[in-house]
């Protein structure tokens, strides 16, 4: 067997920094070493379940886990990162709540709620941290120690980065465009379900073979671009987003630029338009195989029928609005994330 080349102190430190970067994108690590205190309760019924994770850093255990038998200099560098960058920027707690359909038998609702909460934590907890900041700092620190050490972002790192960028972009949208925000009911025209929904949505579409290399996907009312980004980076399909509000479209462009720092964009598979999708001269809906439209507050003009009227036969509509006029001209497919899926039939 070939002899193992011993790592220098600098190489060991670079490895630990990159392992820290990966670990901060993993909910299991975060719950064990940073947010170990957990409290849960049902919120009025077994159909709604809330969970709170409180921050209590286990610094010594964290350092031992990452460093093992690393040199003292490596341990010192990691402790410096923790005290200077991580600890001051960590949220004090993480909160989330999940709901299950009331059609589920009450004796099954509790277990289902807890399972959904665990899934939500797996994606939402890393995204609740300023992960883009940690990624940038830790990558730079590793490069300073060992410039030859290459470590492209893994999938879980990219998803944490996407989640963090989504949260920041939503805050910017609320601040810059308050007229689009209904404080009593949530977002007015922005799809507010977030990165966790977007990634699961795309994964389910891929599992159903609805997003393939030759698929043309359209997000009608693409807002800040989270669904568009998920389709582009997590599937081989061509993704187009069209958004009428110029300010939201500018935020979508900014979101995509940030993501391109981790993974290159493929311009041939991505299009972002500004305009009214119901003007044929702006966009031809017959060119698309899958069309997604979600109306958080049920804006009247964006109905399933209005979209179906312009789709070609065989195209898929994914919408939270049910067809009325076209209900006899669609094949209803299993929903995705609680959103209806319809295939337009030939006349």
N, C-alpha and C positions, 0 to 999 in steps of 0.2 A: 504494500500500500504506500502511496506517496506520503511524504511527511507533510503535516499541517504547518503552514507558514504562520508563525505567531503574529498577532496583531500588535501594532505599536499603540502607545497610549492615545495618539491622535486618532487612529483608526477605530479604536474601541470607543472613544467619545463620539465620533461620528455615527457609529452604529447605534449607540444608546439614544442619541438625539432623534435618529430616524425611527427607532422603535417607539419612542415617546410620541412622535408624530402619528404613527399608525395607531397606537393605543388610544389616543384622544378621540379617535373616530369610532371607537368600539364601546358600545354601551356596557358590556360586561365589565370591562376595565374601569369605566367611570363609576359604576355602582359599587364596585369592590373597594376602590381606593379614594374616591372623591365624594361620592354621594351615597354613603352606606346606610344612612338613616332613612327609613321608609315608613310612611303612614298611609293607610288606605281606608276607604269607606264607601259604602253605597250612598248615592246622592238622592235620597228620597224613595228609591225603588231598586229592585235587583236589575233593572234595565239600564241604569246609569251608574258608572263606577269612577271614582276619582282616586288619584294617587299623587302623593307628594314625596319628593326625594329632597332631603336636606343635606347641605354641604358639611362634611367633617373630614378633612383631609387626613389620610393615614400616610404621612410623608415618609416615615421610616420604612414601612412595608412597601410603599411604591418604589422607593429608591432601591431596596433590596431586590425587588422583583425585576426591575429593569437592568440593574448594574451587575448583580451576581458577584463574580470575582473580579470585576473591572478595577483598574488602577484607581488610587485615591484621587488623582487629578480628574478622572472621569466623573466620579461621584461629586466632586466639588463643582464641576461645570453644570451637572444636572441640577444640583441644589440651587445654584445661582439662577438657572432658568425658572425653577419653581418659585423662588422668592421674588424675582424681579418681574416675571411675565405672567406666569400661570395664576398664582394666588390672588394678585390684585384684580384680575379681570374675570374671575369665575363668578357666575351668578350664585346667589346664596341658596337658591332652591329651584327645583324643577317641578312644575305642576302640569298634569294632563287629566283629561276626562274622556271616557268613551261611552257610547250608547249602543245598545243592541235593539233590534226590532221588537216591539211589544207583542208581535205574533209568536215569538219564541215562548215555549212553556216556561213558567216561572222557575221550575226546578232546574232548568238548564241555563237560565239567563245569567246566573251568578258566575258559573264556570266560563261561559262565553265572554262575559264582561272582563274577567280577569285575564283571559287569553288575549283579548284585543288590547288590553292595557299593556301587556308585556310586549306585543308587537309595536304598539305606538312608542313605547320607551326606546325600543331598539333603534328606531329611526329618528325620533324627535329629540332624544337626550343629546346625542352628539351635535345635532344641528342647533341646539339651544346655546351652545358655547360659541365664542368668537373664533371658530375653527380656522377661518381663512387667515386670521392673525397668527395663530399658533403654527399653521402650516408654513407660512412665510418665514417666521422667526426660526423655527427648528430646521428648516431646509438651509437657511443661510448659515446657522451655527454649524451644521454638519459639514457644509462646504468649506467653511473656514478651517475646520479640523483636517479634512481630507478632501481636497478638490476632485479627486478621481472617483469618489463614492457616488454612484448613480442610483437613484431610487425614485422612479416615476410613481405618481400617485396610484395607489391601489383603488379598487372599486369602492371599498368602504370609505376611504379618504375622500374620494371624489364626491360621494353622496353626502358626507358631512359638510364638505365645502359648498356643495350646491344648496344644502339646507340653510347654512348660515347666510349665503348670498341672497337666498330667497327672503329670509326674514328681514335683512337689512333693506332690501329693495321694497318690500311691503311698507316698512316704516317711512321710507322716502316718499312712496306714493301717497301715503296718508298725510304727510307733512306738506308736500308740494301741491297736492290736488285734493284739498279737503272737501270740495263739492262732490267728489266721487265716493264719499264715505258717509254712510248712515250710522251714526253713533249708537242708535237704539237697536239696529238689526244686523250690523256688520257691514261688510263691503257692499257698495252699491252696484258697481259694474265689474269689480275685480273678483276673480275666482279665489276664495279665501282658504281653500282646504289645504293648501300648502304642498311642501315637497314630498312628504310621506305619501299623500294621495297620488301625486304625479308619478312617483317611481313605481308604486304598486299598480297604477293604472296602465303604465307602459308595459310592465312585466306581464300583466294579464293579457294585454293585446298581443304581445309576442307569443305567449303560450297558445293563444287561439290562432296563431299564424295570420293575424290581421295586419301586422307590420313586418313586411318583408322587403327585400332589396328593391323590388319594382313598385312598392306601394307609395302612393302620394297621399300624405296625411295633411289635413287642414284643420287648424285651430281657429275657429271663427269667433273673434273677440279674444285675442290672445293676451291682452292685458300686459303684465310685466314679463311674460315669456317663460314661465316656469314649466308649463306643459310642453311648450315648443322645445325647450332645452332638454327635457327628459326624453322626448322622442328622438331628438338628434343624437344624443350621447348614448342612449340605452337601447337603440334599435338601428337596423340598417336602412330604415325607410327615409324618403325625402319628406321633410317637414316644412310646411308653410304656415305662417301666422299672419292674420290680418286684424288690425286694431284701428278703430276710428279715432281714438284719442291720441293725439300726437305726443303728449307728455308721457303717457304710459308706454308708447312705442319707443321713446328715447330711453326709458328705464330698461326696457327689454334688451335693447342694443347694449346698454351698459352691463347688464347681467351676463349676456353672452360673451362680452369682452373679458369679464372677470373669470369666467369659466375657462376661456381659452388659455389662460395662464397655466392651467393644469393639463388640459387636453386640447390639442389643436382642433379648431373648427374645420369642417369640410364644406366650403362655400357651395359646392355643387349639390349638396343635399339640404340646403337651408335657405329659406326665403322669408323675409319679414317685410310686410307691406303696411302702409298707412292708408286708410280709406274706408268707405262704407261697402261692406261685402254684398249688399243688396243692390248695388249698381253694377249691371253686367259689364260695363266698360272698365270697372275697377278690377274685377276678378271673375273668371269663368269657373263656376262650381262644378261643371261637368267634367273637369280635368282631374277631379280628386276621387280617390277610392274610399277614403275614410274621412268623415267630417265630424269634428267634435265641437259642440256648442253648449255652454253652461250659463244659465241666467240665474244668479244668486237670488235676485228679488223678482224674477219673472217679468222681465221687461217685455211688454206686449209685442213689439215688432219682431223679436227673435223667437218665433214659434217653430215647432218641429215642421209644421206644414209649410211655412215660408221657406225653409231650407230644402225640404224634400222636393218642393216644386221645381227647384233648379238643379237637383242632383240627377245624375244619369241612373238608369236601371242597373241594379247590381251593387251600387254604392252603399256604404254603411254610414248611418247617422247615429251618433252617440249624443244623447241629449237628456236633460232632466225634464223636458216637456214631452208629453205624449202626442203622437199624431192624432188629429181628429178627422180632418177632411181626407187624409191619406191612410186612414187606419186599415182600409181594406186593400191597400196597395203596398203593404210592407209585411215582411216576415219578422216577427219579434224574436230576438235572440236573448240568451241569458244576459242579465245586466252585468255591468262592471262597476264595482265600487258604489252600488246603489243608483247608478245612472243607466237609463234605458238604452238598449242597442237595437237598431232597426235596419234591416236590409230592404232597399227599395226594389220592388218587383217590376217586371216589364208590364206595360199597359195591356 
